[in-house]
Amino acid sequence: MVHLVQSRVKAYFLDKEGSHDWFHIKRVLELSREIQAIEGGNKELVELCALLHDVSDHKYNGGDYELGGAVARKWIIDAGGSNELANQVSLIVPKISYKGANVEDQELSIEGQIVRDADRLDAIGAIGIARAFAYGGSKNRPLFNPDIKPIMHDSKEAYLNAKTHTVNHFYEKLLKIKDRIETPSGKKIAKQRHEFMLSFLEQFYSEWNIRASYDD
C-alpha cells in the first residue's frame, strides 16, 4: 500500500516549486527510514507520514493547517489502507509543520517525532539554505534587508502572514531547529547542519558588507 501512495505523491509533487517538490518529499522519506531503523516505531506509519506530510501544506492551501490531515487520510483510504492507519496519519500530519518561534510543538508519538525531525533536518544545512532562498524567490522576497529585523512570532497566523526577507528566516526558524529536534539520531545530524548555517551567514554578511562599501 505504501508504494501506491508513493506513486501518487510523486506524480502530485513532481512539478511543484523547488523548495517543496518531490525531491524534498523523497529526502524526508529516506531520512525518516534511517532514523526509524535506529529509533524504532512503526515503519509503515513513518513512511506514510513522511510521504504525506506536505500533501496540503498551509503555505500553499490558503493557510489551513489542518487540511493536510484530512487529505492524507483520504489518500490512504483510496490506496486501500485501513481506517485505523488513515486516522493515525491524519492526526500526525498537521503537527509536523513549524508554526512560529514562540509556538510550542505539539506532542507526537515516536513515529511523528521521526518524521517531524526528518522534515526539519531537510530545512537546515546546505539543502536547507538552498530551499530557503528558493522559497523566498518564489514569493518575491528580498535576499536580505538590514533594516527589517527578525520577529519571534507568537502564533501560527502571525508566522504564516509575515512579510520579510530570506535571511530573517534563519533567525525566525532555521537556527532554532537544532534545539527542537527530538530523536537522538536527529540531534546528531542537526548539530553539523546548524554549524554549516552559521558559517554561511558569517560569509554572507562579509560579502554583503564588502559590496555595500563598494557601492557607497
C-alpha positions, 0 to 999 in steps of 0.5 A, spaced: 500 500 500 505 504 501 508 504 494 501 506 491 501 512 495 508 513 493 506 513 486 501 518 487 505 523 491 510 523 486 506 524 480 502 530 485 509 533 487 513 532 481 512 539 478 511 543 484 516 549 486 523 547 488 523 548 495 517 543 496 517 538 490 518 531 490 525 531 491 524 534 498 518 529 499 523 523 497 529 526 502 524 526 508 522 519 506 529 516 506 531 520 512 525 518 516 527 510 514 534 511 517 532 514 523 526 509 524 531 503 523 535 506 529 529 509 533 524 504 532 516 505 531 512 503 526 515 503 519 509 503 515 506 509 519 513 513 518 513 512 511 506 514 510 507 520 514 513 522 511 510 521 504 504 525 506 506 530 510 506 536 505 500 533 501 496 540 503 501 544 506 498 551 509 503 555 505 500 553 499 492 551 501 490 558 503 493 557 510 489 551 513 493 547 517 489 542 518 487 540 511 493 536 510 490 531 515 484 530 512 487 529 505 492 524 507 487 520 510 483 520 504 489 518 500 490 512 504 483 510 504 483 510 496 490 506 496 486 501 500 489 502 507 485 501 513 481 506 517 485 505 523 492 507 519 488 513 515 486 516 522 493 515 525 496 519 519 491 524 519 492 526 526 500 526 525 500 530 519 498 537 521 503 537 527 509 536 523 509 543 520 513 549 524 508 554 526 512 560 529 518 561 534 514 562 540 509 556 538 510 550 542 510 543 538 505 539 539 506 532 542 507 526 537 508 519 538 515 516 536 513 515 529 511 523 528 517 525 532 521 521 526 518 524 521 517 531 524 525 531 525 526 528 518 522 534 515 526 539 519 533 536 518 531 537 510 530 545 512 537 546 515 544 545 512 546 546 505 539 543 502 536 547 507 539 554 505 538 552 498 530 551 499 530 557 503 532 562 498 528 558 493 522 559 497 523 566 498 524 567 490 518 564 489 514 569 493 518 575 491 522 576 497 528 580 498 535 576 499 536 580 505 534 587 508 538 590 514 533 594 516 527 589 517 529 585 523 527 578 525 520 577 529 519 571 534 512 570 532 507 568 537 502 564 533 501 560 527 497 566 523 502 571 525 508 566 522 504 564 516 502 572 514 509 575 515 512 579 510 520 579 510 526 577 507 530 570 506 535 571 511 530 573 517 528 566 516 534 563 519 533 567 525 525 566 525 526 558 524 532 555 521 537 556 527 532 554 532 531 547 529 537 544 532 534 545 539 527 542 537 529 536 534 527 530 538 530 523 536 537 522 538 539 520 531 536 527 529 540 531 534 546 528 531 545 530 524 542 537 526 548 539 530 553 539 523 547 542 519 546 548 524 554 549 524 554 549 516 548 555 517 552 559 521 558 559 517 554 561 511 551 567 514 558 569 517 560 569 509 554 572 507 554 578 511 562 579 509 560 579 502 554 583 503 558 588 507 564 588 502 559 590 496 555 595 500 562 599 501 563 598 494 557 601 492 557 607 497 
